[in-house]
């Protein structure tokens, strides 16, 4: 189970907190060849790879209205109601992220403002596999819709019968996805990056995926297509003091561990009692989990760090920059103000990560692998360009002219100074 | 001079608007070897490359307080005053970009909020060469300072005497740069990406540079260090109707052209008179420019597109996604609301690009090469992580529990459902 490290020296932190490094060099050639084939041959290449990788021959990739209607009927009313409430919460939280336009007159007659404009065309990738990740459709689709993106394309791999899971289709129509395609893997990323006869080219691609999909996103990013953020295995860090509930902490660690054998699970606590009780609870709760074997593998790679003071824990947590941080401490809110490297922060004993994963309203597409030091999770910001505008009156131009001329000349840029000068001269003539 | 294309068919747009493609494959090996050397050998490698590429042997890279004081005394009072006013305008425009924290209760007892937290350590790169680009220090340093970044490192190549230009140092101290290093090129990017004995490692690197610097930024981005945005040659597009002033339009095109022979200059107009008058004005104004030869080269690669209706021009301008867009039309504001792909937009006859380049308050670090389709220019957003927070009361957890459980189970994630369930059971017991 979890390895317990007691009172490590600060110099040891870097090696204790080190993430596994995945080298994708071996994948690049394969992934590039699929990208190139789709770029050259379009739909024909997608048909070929779908047969090869997904094991199904498809004539059409675009999901029809009829397919969507059939799927909607298959989703239980309970699940529908839950998804609808989750969408309402996500929308309520995200709609607030659209900044209002405010005109700022920096000098008399010099008006500047900034407006969020939706990226015209975006692509969302949703992996297939054992579970249908419809929650990620909500987390990407809702902010895309709020941002005002005109074309919101979704790609997800078909199952062996050539279909998408009904919950995927229900979620997609609910959040206003404009086109849904039964295309998976690298071929999906290629289709959205380059466009094909049936799939429109998009300007930014979002969503999780396996190592091949991640590699494809990296490669197309180098070609100028924007991507949401770099990817890595999912992680949770729990910072717990003696007031934490070991049953809850164990449940949170397990919910992260079930994502996969490479999931990162970290417990930081100043209480040996909590550390020991959590270990016991992990064993108890583990028994009833369907993904038990996966969970054990993840836990075996996991660490509990015992620290002397919670302040040291705060520093350690900042050094780690977890994708999800749960603060199960008495003064969670005070501590949260001292955290500057983390994805979302869950405060107190009644804020488990899974609430944020599905329904509280915050986004669950987040920076892993320490990227929280520089990257934010997905928000409406991710789906807009913030365009600036400026409008000067002739008086405004006169007010600012000498500043621009002096600076431009000091940078050796004559023509920049001249663009102001010709307008000033003209103004003086009038 | 500019090539005039009259009334092109829509199918021709893509080829007319095509940017030059720069293939950096040949650079990768050289750049990677410099990155690797700095990563392995630290300051020793930087000393070696500074001698080799900048032609100067330096014992210390860190600029001292004494050097800064000496430099400040060398900057003219006029230029100082101009820079100080520019900083005031930039600060006034950018400070408004810090979104206030607002707690949103998405369901009773489910509180969510979002806070902007400055990226702890950032690095700014400012190229050397013929002109000291101190204006870029303002454009990066002011938002970094507003964001609350704790460490703001600046690297810029030393001249042959081992110094930085006084205006660089004046601007740097003015906007709160915490450490200034006399390091240039790929070795500067490497120093900030990996850290050395004297240069701290940063989490995100900003700033323009030549093809080697650009390549280095791409490579370190793949290693998980964030960068501001992809780079490309600078561009301006002017959309002009018959009310435009050809003197002003020519001056604006020239101010872009003087950036370099690879600068992109595009005029789109529905007035043949304007097209012809601008050509004449270009020739007139060109004569007095110090960078005349560079300008001629850039203009020879430039295009004027004559269109039938301004609406067609709007569509064309959106297809191009210019780094800078000047709307020299009677109803500039109405047109600007129909533009969704552009960096900043300059409205009307008295809003030249050079005003935004230096002093109006908007940022001048912008997406070139069509990246404005997906990327924004630099703002305070670029220097913060937007961290989300959530705090549920036990009642809040109960209100949302069944939604989370239903969705988690439908995704096959037992332990996610369990993390909510154990809390609910506990609550019922109490």
Interface residues (C-beta under 8 A of the other chain):
Chain A: X78 X79 X82 X83 X85 X86 X88 X89 X92 X93 X96 X97 X99 X102 X104 X106 X107 X110 X112 X114 X117 X118 X119 X120 X130 X131 X132 X133 X134 X135 X167 X203 X204 X218 X222 X224 X225 X226 X230 X245 X247 X248 X251 X252 X254 X255 X257 X258 X259 X285 X288 X289 X290 X291 X295 X332 X333 X336 X339 X340 X341 X342 X343 X344 X345 X346 X347 X348 X349 X350 X351 X352 X353 X354 X355 X356 X357 X358 X359 X360 X361 X362 X363 X367 X369 X370 X371 X372 X373 X374 X375 X376 X377 X379 X381 X384 X385 X386 X387 X388 X389 X390 X391 X392 X393 X394 X396 X397 X400 X402 X403 X404 X406 X407 X408 X410 X411 X412 X413 X414 X415 X416 X417 X418 X419 X420 X421 X422 X423 X426
Chain B: X78 X79 X82 X83 X85 X86 X88 X89 X92 X93 X96 X97 X99 X102 X104 X106 X107 X110 X112 X114 X117 X118 X119 X120 X130 X131 X132 X133 X134 X135 X167 X203 X204 X218 X222 X224 X225 X226 X230 X245 X247 X248 X251 X252 X254 X255 X257 X258 X259 X285 X288 X289 X290 X291 X295 X332 X333 X336 X339 X340 X341 X342 X343 X344 X345 X346 X347 X348 X349 X350 X351 X352 X353 X354 X355 X356 X357 X358 X359 X360 X361 X362 X363 X369 X370 X371 X372 X373 X374 X375 X376 X377 X379 X381 X384 X385 X386 X387 X388 X389 X390 X391 X392 X393 X394 X396 X397 X400 X402 X403 X404 X406 X407 X408 X410 X411 X412 X413 X414 X415 X416 X417 X418 X419 X420 X421 X422 X423 X426
